[in-house]
């Protein structure tokens, strides 16, 4: 059985994509989703799981899932493969290899595209692992995504993801500032976005401003803007020794101060 843990904004549409693609899959979440193929009871989930997709929020929830509260390392005897899809520190990801038994294949498989791509099954996956492990994984990943970037050995996918998200965070911070300034200048938002789409300021957030679910959100610890703040922290944790981190920290502070747009 395939198990997907973390049935939130990203996890639920990923679960649906696996199910609709014919996979024998069950979801687990600590919050009751009221769905027949999800459970809050770890013992109704763990014993039959052979392949796990972990889409939980952060390192604390990953520790709880694998080692502590849910303890899949002790409650899932059939487990043989784990995909880490959450965006976490690359240092933490590399450390998992020494904590997870060697007979379990670990693949870092963070994804990009936001909820709209998860719903449309067009996610981009950044993958770390051996070539044979990635080749074996692609049929399952293809049920959820369209773009697969094998970045190197285990851990390389997560390193690429946090760098990608650092750019996404900077786009988010600057795009929101630009739109606020445009409001003050009396410019029409849609006209400006149309202009940017065909000009040098084009970026992912401006291109998808009407479809990306968090484009107009303010910061809250448990929403997608809050997750983006967490993702910048993951990138900072893996910054090269002696790197100048002042700009990423300013981007993070700007995102944390965002207010909702109407």
N, C-alpha and C positions, 0 to 999 in steps of 0.2 A: 504494500500500500504506500502511496505517496501522502505525506503529511505536509500541511502548510500552517505554520505557526505565526500568528500576528495578522488577524483578519480585520485590518483597518482600512483606511482609504485606498491603499495600494494592494493590500493582501486580498481583500474580497474580490476585486475584479480579476486578480491573478488566479485565485481559487476557481472562479467561474470559467476562466479560459481553459484551465487544466481539465475541469469536469466536462466542459462542452467538447473538448478535444478527445474525449474517450478515456481519460486517465481515471484509475481507481484512486480517488483522492478524498481526504477528509481534512477539515480545518480545525484549528485549536485557537482559542483566545480566552483571556481571563475575563472578558466581558461577554455576556450572553448576546449573541447576534440573532437569536430566534430563527435560525435556519436549520434544516434537517441535516445538512452536511457539515455543520460545525458543532463544537462542543466546548464546554468549560471544564470538563472532567478529564484530567490528563490520563487517567487509567482507561478511559474509553478511546484514547487516541494513541498512546505510546506503544502498547504491546505489538501492534501490527505494522508500525511504520518502518519502512525499509529505506526510503528516500525522504529527506526532510528539506523543505524550503523555509528558512528562517527569515521572516519579514517583520520582526519585532523592532521597537523604536530605537534602542540604544544598547550600550554595553551592559548596563545593569540588567535590562530585560533579557539580553542574550545569556548572561551568566545564570539568571534564574531559570531560563528555559533548558539550558544544557547541563548545568551542574548543581543548582541550588533548589529552588522551590519545585519546579517541575522535574528537574534532574533526568533529562532524557538519556544521559550517559548511563544511568542506572535503571531506568524504567522502560527502555526501548531495546530489547535484546536482539531484534532483527535489523536494527539500524546499520546501514552500510555506506550511506552517502549523505552528506550535508552540504547544501548550498546556502552560503551566507549572503543574503540579498539586502540586508540593512546597510546603510552607510555608516561605517565605524572607522575608528583610527586604524590605519595600516599596521601600526605597532601592535595593537591589540589583536588584530587578525593573525599576524605571524605568531604571536604568543599562543593562540589557540591550538596550533599544531602539536605543542608539547603537552597540552591538557586533554586532547581528544585521542582515544586509543588509535593506534596505527592502522588497524584493520578498517577504519572508517575513512572513506575518501572525503577530503575537504576541498571545496571549490568556492572561491570568493566570486560572487556573481551579482554585485550591485547593479541596479538598473536606473535608467534615466528616461524622462518623458512626462512625468507627473501623472495624475489620475487619468487624464484624457487618453494618454497612450496605453495605460493599463486597460482601460475600458475598450479601446480600439484594437488591442492586442498588437501594438506596434512599438513596444518597449525596446530600448537599446540596452544590451547587457555588456558590461565590462568584466572580463573573465580572467581568472588566475588559476592555473593548474597545468597538469601535463597535457600534451596534445591528445593522447588517447582518452583521458578523462573528459576533455572538452568535446571531443567527437561523440562520445557516448551521451553527453548531456544535451547536445543540440536538438535532437528530436523533441525533448520535453520543453526546452526553452522556446522552440519555434511555435509552440502553442500559445505563448504569451508575448512574443516579440518578433521583430523583423531584422534587427541589427545586432550582430554578435562580434565583439572585438576581443580576441584572445591577446591579452597584453603581456603574457609571459607566465612565469612560474607562480605558484600559489602566493597570494598577497599582491601581485602586480595589478590585478583588476581593481582592488580597493584603492591602491595608490593612485591609479588613473581616475577613479571616481571622485576622490576628494579634491583632486586638482580641477576636474571638470566642474564640480560644485562650487569651488572657490570662484571660478569665472561666473557661474550662474548667480552666486551671491552678489558679486560686483555689478552684474547687469541689473539685478533686482534693485539694489541700493540706488544706482545712478538713474535707472529708468523712473523710479518713483520720485526722485528729486526733480528730474526734468519735467515730469508731468505736473508736479506741484507748482513749479515755477511757471509752466505754461498756463496753468489756471490763473495765476496772479496776473499774467500778461494778457488774459482774455482770449487765448487761443482755443480753438475747438479740439478736444482730445482726439477724436477719430481722424480728423484731418491731419493732425500732427503724426499720429501712428501710421497713417497711409504714406505720409512723406518719409518717415524714418524707414519704412519697409523697402523703399527704393533708393535709400541714401546710405551714407557711411555709418550712421548710428544704428543700423539694423542689428538686432540681437534676438535671442530666443524668446525673451519675455515680451518684447514689443510685438514680435510676430504672432505670438499666441495670446495676446492680452485678453481677448474675448473668450478664450477657451481654457486657459490655465486657471485652475480653481482658486489658487491663492493670489492671483495677480493684484487684487484690490484689497487684500486682507491687511489688517494691522497685526502687530506681534502679539502672540499669546504662547505660553510655554508648550501647549499641547496641539498647536495647529502647524500647518506647513511652513509658515514663516519661522516659528520656533524651531522646527526641524532644521531649517536652513542655518539658523544660528548654531545649532549643534554640529552641523556638517562642517562649518568653518572651524570649529574647535577640533574636529577630527583631522582636518588638513593641517592646522597649526601644530598638532601633536606630532605630525610626521615631517615638519619643516626641517630642512637641512641644518646642520650645526652652523651657527653664526649667521643664519639668514635674517634679513630685515623683515620683521613681521608687522611693522607698523601699519602698512596699508591694509592687510587682511583684518587686523584688529579694528581699524577704523570702519571698514565695511561691515564687520560684525556688529559694531556699536550702532551704526546707522540702521541696519535691519532691525535690531532690537528696539529702536525708537519709532518704527513705522506705525502710523495710525491708519485706520481703514479709510479707503476712498469710497465715495458713494457711487 
